[in-house]
Amino acid sequence: MSEETLSNLSREERRFAPPADLAANANLTEEAYARAAADPESFWAEQAHRLDWDRDWDRVLDWDNPPFAKWFVGGRINASYNCLDRHVANGLGDRVAIHWVGEPEDEARSITYAEMKDEVCRAANALTELGVKAGDRVAIYMPMIPETVVAMQACARLGAPHTVVFGGFSADALAARIVDCGAEFVITSDGGYRRGAPSALKPAVDEARQKAAASGVTVRKVLVVERTKQDIEWDADVDVWWHETVATASTEHECEFFDAEHPLYVMYTSGTTGNPKGILHTTGGYLTGAAYTHWAVFDLKPETDVYWCTADVGWVTGHSYMVYGPMANGATQVVYEGTPDSPTRGRWWRIIEKYGVTIFYTAPTAIRSFMKQGRQIPDACDLTSLRVLGSVGEPINPEAYIWYREVIGGNRTPVVDTWWQTETGMIMISPLPGVTHGKPGSAMVPLPGVFADVVTEESESVPNGSGGYLVLTAPWPAMLRTIWGDDDRYRDTYWSKYAKQGWYFAGDGAKKDEDGDLWVLGRVDDVMNVSGHRLSTTEIESALVSHPKVAEAAVVGAKDEDTGQAVCAFVILREEAGDGGADIVEDLRSHVRTQIGAIAKPRQIMIVAELPKTRSGKIMRRLLRDVAEHREIGDVTTLADGSVMDLISAGLDSGKGED
């Protein structure tokens, strides 16, 4: 077998047809695929017309200078107007925009579109008073509170691109982002609630401000929301309270309309060099893509649905599928401040029951953690309001998909397993809930208007049943425009591998199954080479998770003198499995052999209590590789819990989980 293609290890025979009533009333039907393929620009113009434009565009797409795209050229638009003003003008001011739920159980409030518009106008006026103008960058470092959404919408209203930094990141990470995009304004809060306790944010802003100043960027003003009432340092020349400025400002604010290509936000994502990359999204194309995909993939009926995306606003999912897509569509949504098990397990399910959530979008890592706890927790709640379930962040293992569909969805809800990235801005590959016969673990096919393929190193499309590199073969409206301040890095990172073809490649491997459906296999960096076979960590992890005692697994390739690399697995057991019994390691090795074949049988399996994850829930396999190869463990600054690695290393040293 050639080195160029990924081995196709697993087969999936299960299928789930769309519910008849959903299919009969679906927003997007089968015909859209052919219509979009026949005339992509007309299709995207149709989607853009779902928004309100101050001036229509002269040209749908300018791809004259690839890879630098311009969409809806000459059009003028305001994102905040589309998310707020137009709904109020259309008589929807009394519709709830956000059911906000605080982590402390006694805190919740529902905010209508009219109230949200007033608050955003106040914030826009207050920011203008502080000196913010169109083009200025504003850093936002906040918990999941309504003011965070208000702050983002107010920046969009003013044409001031925001960069939202996840509240779990350090002062160093915040400073690096402030410096990279030259943000002279910061919006933050004294703190937020995390697992039942107040967690401070303002001190990190104070420290980041000093570090930024040392690098030549002066933060002029810091706008502070009072959330936890913690004691904080105060610099009267710089720091300003939200409740003393925004709360007293006028609710009258006439928004300006900006060019479709005006920057909307910069979102930082980790780069292989260690320098974070500032992904630039602009206004017209991005909002078109986010609104269209939110409406199509979740079959949104804004009059009746209650939508909930659990992502933190510090990640792109919180931008596209909380702040911008749903609000542009006039949706009613839940925003929750805290963790899934605070103050007790089952908090998410109680929220779904209380608010009658109909569409739920979360990450596989969360689903697997609930599998580990057992179904008795969600079974105690009434989840019958749910009609569509979504998955985001990484490929979902087939067993986690089945558990999600059966336990959370009552065996009746479609699961949309969505593939996209910070860079794509919008969902690219996903089932359509009213069209697709769902297949556990497969993202299925590109959405209407999106063009993707799986290709070899030599750029040939792979046949069904084979794997290769996932590429996007045509531009799309919500695509990143560049890396902030670094066009060369943008070109090198995403467009150099298939420059001749003009294809976008962002590092994911994928396979086409026998039906031609796409399976995303994770980062090409996570592919192992065992005895000349290129094996995907994702498929071996899915085989392990299909064992009844396993809740979660992470697989890495470690150097091996005989085979080049060997499969090393780290496994978390379900709670009811206890320690798994004396033969658990051998059972699991045999299970992988049965599911996939001898080539994929792990050399070593370690039973662990936790896995090293970033704060967005992604497993940091790099650190596990360090453990498997007995190296000093690398940088753990982005880990949610740095002590996890100490426990894993100690387990290895004590001989737990032998070969």
Buried (B, 14 or more C-beta within 10 A) or exposed (E): EEEBBBBBBBEBEEEBEBBEEBBEEBBBBEEBBEBBEEEBEEBBBBBBEBBBBEEEBEEBBBEEEEBBBBBBBBBBBBBBBBBBBBBBEEEBBEBBBBBBBBBBEEEBEBBBBBBBBBBBBBBBBBBBEBEBEEEBBBBBBBBBBBBBBBBBBBBBBBBBBBBBBBBBBBBEBBBBBBBBBBBBBBBBBBBBBBEEEBBBBBBBBBBBBEBBBEEEBEBBBBBBBBBBEBEBEEEEEBBBBBEEBBEEBEEEBEBBBBBBBBBBBBBBBEEEEEBBBBBBBBBBBBBBBBBBBBBBBBBBBBEEBBBBBBBBBBBBBBBBBBBBBBBBBBBBBBBBBBBBBBEEBBBBBBBBBBBBBBBBBBBBBBBBBBBBBBEEBBEEBEBEBBBBBBBBBBBBBBBBBBBBBEBBBEEEBBBBBBBBBBBBBBBBBBBBBBBBEBBBBBBBBBBBBBBBBBBBEEBEEBEEBBBBBBBBBBBBBBBBBBBBEBEEBBBEBBBEBBEEBEBBBBBBBBBBBEBEBBBBBBBBEBBBEBEEBBBBBBBBBBBBBBBEBBBBBBBBBBEBEEBBBBBBBBBBBBEEBEEBEEEBBEBBBEBBBEBBBEBBBBBBBBBBEBBBBBBBBBBBBBBBBBBBEEEEBEEBEBBBEEEBBEBBBEBBEEEBBEE
